[in-house]
Amino acid sequence: MAKKFIIGVDLGGTNLKIALLDLKYRIKDKNILSTQVCLKKENLISTIADAINKIIENNRIKRTDILGIGLGLPGPVDIKRGLVHFLPNIAGYTEVNFAQILKRRLGLPVSLDNDANLMCLAEYKLGAAKGFKNIVCLTLGTGVGGGIIIEGKLYRGSNDAGGEIGHIPINERGPRCNCGGIACLETYIGNNSILREARRLFRRDISLEELSSLAKKPDKRAQALWSKIGGRLGVALVGVVNLLNPDCIVIGGGVAGAGKILFARLREVISRQAMSVQSRHLKIVKARLGNNAGLIGAAILVKERVRL
Amino acid sequence: MAKKFIIGVDLGGTNLKIALLDLKYRIKDKNILSTQVCLKKENLISTIADAINKIIENNRIKRTDILGIGLGLPGPVDIKRGLVHFLPNIAGYTEVNFAQILKRRLGLPVSLDNDANLMCLAEYKLGAAKGFKNIVCLTLGTGVGGGIIIEGKLYRGSNDAGGEIGHIPINERGPRCNCGGIACLETYIGNNSILREARRLFRRDISLEELSSLAKKPDKRAQALWSKIGGRLGVALVGVVNLLNPDCIVIGGGVAGAGKILFARLREVISRQAMSVQSRHLKIVKARLGNNAGLIGAAILVKERVRL
């Protein structure tokens, strides 16, 4: 039997990643494009189709050896119908059937899911949450995304829209969120809020990377800011822990790189404020698959759907 | 084949209920004792065993025709081992193996679970949430309990301690909760908090029943108080809706009787603040099985464990 492959696609607000993976989820080739440049030049779906064709040709792979295409999208999706309801950070894609359009263009089966769900699936099957059963997975970035594994299976909710940890309110009153909510976790710990607080604190523009290295120096103000972020994340997760009693929480994304202070404060809040039976055996770990988690998750999705 | 029966037991902070049910979950006989009186007079487990023996004898049922005993307890439990970790409102029962003790005394199989989980199971199988798939169930009382059905199955969490909706924080700062948490939902909408707010508002002691009838008159202050309670419950449930994307939320317990104002405000907050894909098709309904939900859930637990 010839070797089989899967194409993984991870669409983000910043980057569009296309990868060729084998059935052991090893990345054999990968291309990264700028989402914004693609949007300016032409239709996004055409760009994705062209990029997929290119990676297939460059690697001289027969179409019959490709199991399918897995696609991670940064917005709420309808898994069965293969469409995206809307993309909060990419205008112009409302109720668009990505799966059908790509399938027609490429003649290959297409599966899609929310990007945070795919990251969660990857960390569960191959990453930091391997061996656990009830898992909550977060990605900290411009948005705060999440995914949930229940009894070893990705839980998507009644309308494929569950897992939105970033949109748990942590106060009755507070900043208005882009989602329409009030005082959502994301309004406090999304990258833009962190940068805004840092600017106020240091009276100049400061990047997340600099904020992280300042904290390591150690700079007291930077440390206090990361600790505050960890505390706020902790309040939302106390609710999640009491509600879902998971055995593992995985935290990934850029801000997770801030490291020790954020995790220390987060663990402190959970061990002090969450209920004892739920928090006693809980593991809180850093994501392990980094930027490739979405691509790997997309490949897992394809393989699990097309049982060989 | 002789007719078979199940014994359901529902232990609450106020009442201890024992019922005889048939396999269609119809209650054939029921006794209600005062939990506090039982505690003063003798050991609680002896009282439960005696009450079970009495209901069996009074109904002239052979022990071989009893499928088992189902027991709902108001605290965190270990289902497999059959023990309760502790009972927040009944002192002196830490890590007590109710199932083993009762089984030894009665010579009948015993299953146990958290009382809110059993209420949830009952409302799902026979009550307000019948036909739904992903359900969140709340009981509003002295404590605010909850249960979760995921993909048609009771979800208990990694340590049988999930579903604690009453212990989701709705603010970063706020009142200290009995559970050790800060600003838990229960500290705002548990019966004692409602009574305290009502006393401040009306400058006298006032019961929940009076507060409900005042609201119907309509008394503006009582209406404003119920609306405030609905709003606070709404904030916690916005988080639950965004996280779990359930298709149905069931609300039961005494306070749910306050009726229209509470539900109206709750629905308003969820439709305005929860994410649109999650809230669009969500049903929010009143529990239908009332005080018998726990007993019926206990019987379902027994029947589902002892498959005939």
Interface residues (C-beta under 8 A of the other chain):
Chain A: P76 H85 K133 N134 G146 I148 I150 E151 Y155 R156 G157 S158 N159 D160 A161 G162 G163 E164 I165 H167 I168 P169 I170 N171 E172 C179 G180 G181 I182 G231 R232 V235 A236 V238 G239 V240 N242 L243 L244 N245 P246 D247 R272 Q273 A274 M275 S276 V277 Q278 R280 H281
Chain B: P76 H85 K133 N134 G146 I148 I150 E151 Y155 R156 G157 S158 N159 D160 A161 G162 G163 E164 I165 H167 I168 P169 I170 N171 E172 C179 G180 G181 I182 G231 R232 V235 A236 V238 G239 V240 N242 L243 L244 N245 P246 D247 R272 Q273 A274 M275 S276 V277 Q278 R280 H281 L282
